[in-house]
Amino acid sequence: MKVVTTIKEVRENVKQWKKEGQTVGFVPTMGYLHEGHGSLITKARENNDKVVVSIFVNPMQFGPTEDLDSYPRDLEKDSKYCESLGVDLIFHPEPSEMYHDDFSSYVDMSVLTEELCGLSRPVHFRGVCTVVNKLFNIVQPDRAYFGEKDAQQLAIIKHMVQDLNMDIEVVGCPIIREEDGLAKSSRNTYLSPEERKAALVLSQTINLAKQLIADGEKDADVLVAKMKENIEKEPLAKIDYVKAVNGLTMQQQKEIKAPMLIAMAVYIGKTRLIDNTILH
């Protein structure tokens, strides 16, 4: 396994692989890898001859008051984990490698980015779309892998690939959870023991939503109200949003019917966590 820091090195390696007729799977990450990332890497390993993982904490997708500086980083640990899963190449650039001093080109999207996380993090998806577009241009993968925990992001990436006629298959992979149900996240490391226990309210509320739907609930407003009521029972929880939206357009809908994304963002103390369930 190689760890490279320049765009030139990535392109040289991928160009050689393509010349040999090998397929390339790509997993873009911000590092501090866990089993959720591992499931994406494993899927990429199964489906492709070569696997590239990027580890880059992208400054463009963080707002001025967000956790860019404190976001957890551990390249040595990440490298060992990637190697154990059969990764062929890690791309770990500095921000200056990705964004030169007079950088001024961005990828913006309307509609899909205006709901859910886009409301409370207005610069976020512009940064995500721009960096993913750049990474796709650098790596030129056949397939790219993203987690369904970031369901809005996954929908946006798929839409961007369609809109911009990119010859890349975007593969979504299921949420990986801790034994007690909490969705795996690099930000879980921010939680104190008390907050970690309180964070279970997210997965418990997702399970409540699933049960309500299984019991025949058809009104999205009623579903969301009951979810919010459950979260508000937890003193350490503060709701950013709880919404039921169309799974393709991210627009709110009144009736519970597929395709539907039931998603939430909740602060546990100062840590913002997300969770969701998708009605196919």
N, C-alpha and C positions, 0 to 999 in steps of 0.2 A: 504493500500500500504506500502511495506517495501522498505527502502533504505539500501543496504548492500555494503560493501567495500571489501569483501574477496571472493576468488574463492570458498572456502569451503562453505560459506553461500549460494551462488548461487546454487551449486550442491545439497545441502541438500534440498532446496526448490523445485527445479526441480525434484529431485528424488521422493519426496513425491507426487507431481502432477502426474508424470508418473505412479506411483504405483496406483493412483486413476483413471487411464485411461484418463487423461486430455491432450489435445493438447497444444503446446506451440508456440506462435508467438514471434519473436524477431526483434527488431528495434535497430541496432547499430548506435550510434550518437557520436558527439564530444560536444554535449550540446549546450547551448544558443539557445534553441528550438524555432521554429516559426511554422507557419501554414503548411509549407512544411513537417516538421517532424510530425506535427499533423495528416496530411493525411495518413502517413505511419502507425502511431499508431492506427488510426481509422480503417484502413483496417485490421490490425492485430487483433484488438478487434472483428471485424465482423467475422473473419475466425477461431478464436482459443478460447479455454477455458481460457487460461492464456496468459498474455502479459508481456514480459521482455524488458526493454529499458536499453541499456548501455550508460553511459555518461563518455567518456574517451577521452581526448585530447591526441592522440597517438603521442609521440615524434618521433617515428621511420619514420613517413611519412612526416616530415618537413625537408627541406634542411637547411643548416647552416645560410643562410641569410633570411629565411622565418619567418612567424609571430607566431612561437610557443609561445613565452612569452606573446605576446599581444593578442593572440586569445581570444575572449570574453568568459567569464565564469560567470554563475549565477545559482548555484545548487538550491538555495531556490526557485527561480522563476521557474526553470525547473521542480522541484518536484511538485509544485502546479499545473503546467500545465499538467504533466503526470497524477496526481491524478484525475484531472477533466475529463480526457479522459479514465479513467478506467484501467490504468496500474496497474499491480499487484506487480511488482518488478523492482526497479532501481538498476543496478550494477554500482557503481561509485568507481573504484579502483584507487589507487595511481600507478604511473609508476613502483615503486618497487614491487608491487604486480603482475604486468604483466611481468616484465622483471627483473629477478634476476641478481646478479652482474656478473655471468659468462655466461649469456645468449649468445648463439652462433648458434641458428637454425633459418633459414629464409625460406620463401616461395618466390621463384622467378618465373617469367613467361616470355617467349619470345614472339615475334610477336605482340600480342595485346597491350603490354605495351610500344612498341617502337615508337608509333606515338602520335600525339596530346599532351596531358599533359605529357606523358612520355618523350617527347623530351626536354621540358623546365624544367621538375621536375624529374631528373633521379633517385632519390632515392624514389620517392613518392609511386609507386605501389608496390615496394618490402615491404614497410612499411604497406601499406593497406592490401596486401594479407597475410602478416604474422599476423597482429593483428586480421583480420577477421577470419582467420583459428583458432587462439587461442580462440577467442570469441565463435565460433561455437563449439569447443571442450568443452568449459566451460558450455555453456548454453544448448547445445544439442537440439536446437529447431526443430520443425516440418517444420516451414516456417520462412523465413527471408525476410525483406522488405527494399528496397532501392529505392531512387528517380531517375527518368529518367533525372533529371538535370545533374547528374554525369553519363552520358550515357556510357562513356568508362569504368568507374569503375564498372557499372552494368554488362557490357559485360564480364569484367575480372572476376568478382565474379562468374558469371554463368559458365564460362569456368573452373575456379578453382574447383568448386563443381563437375563438370562433370569429369575433369581429375583425381581428387583425390577420386572419388567414394563416395562422401558425401551423406548421406540420408537426404537431406534438399531441400525443394522447395524454390527457390529464386524468389521473386515476385517484379516486377518493377512497380512503381506507377508514374502517370503523374506529370509534373512540376506544381507547384503552384506559381501563380504570384500575384504581387500587382495589385491594380485596374488599374494602368497606364501601366502595362505590364512587369515591371521589375521582373525577377525571384527571388523568395524568397531565401535569403542567410544570414547566420550569419555574413558574411563579409560586408553586406550592411551597418552595423552600423559604419563602418570606414569612410563612405562617408560624406563629407561636403554637405550642401544644394546645392551648385553649382555642385558638383560632382554627387550628386544624380540625378539631372536633366540631366546631361550629360550621365549618365549610361543608360538612355532610348535608346541610340543608339544601344545597344545590341538587345533588343527585336524588335526594329524597323527594324533592319537588318535581323533578323529571319523572320519577316513578309514579308520583301521584297523578301527573298529567296522563301518563300511559294508562293508568287504571281507570281514570274518568272517561277516557275515550273508549276503552274496552267495555265500560259499563253503558255506553251509548250516548255520551255527551256530544252534542252537535254544535253548540253555540260557543264560538271562539272567545267571546267576551266573558262568558261565564267561566270558561276554563282558565283564562288568564287571571280573573279575579280570585279564583280559588288558589291558584299557584302563588299569587302575591300574598294572600292571607297566610299561607303556610310559611313563606319566607319571613314574614314580619313577626312570626312567633319567636324567631331567633334574635336575641338582643344584639349580637355582634354583626348582624347582617344589615346592609343598606342596599336597596335595589337601585341599579342603574336603569335596567329595563327588563321587562318580561313581555314577550310578544309572540303572537301566532301569525305567521306570514306565509304567503305563497313561496314554495321552495325554489322557484325559478326566478321570480321577479323581485322577491323580498318585500312585496307590498302586503299590507295588512288585509286580512279577509275575515269575514263574519262567520262563515260556515266552516266547520272542521271537515276538510276533505283533501285528499292527496292531489298534487304534491304539496306538502305542508311542512314548514319548519317551525318548531316550537322552541324558542331560544330565550336565554336569559344572560344578563351580566349582573353580578352581585359583588359588592365590596364586602369583604370580611376583614374588619379593621381597615387598614389602608391598602389591602391587596385586592385587586380587581380580578375576579374569576369568571369564566364563562362555562356554559353547559347547554346541551340541546338534545332534542330527539327529532328524528325526521320521519314523517308519515309518507311512505312511498305509495 
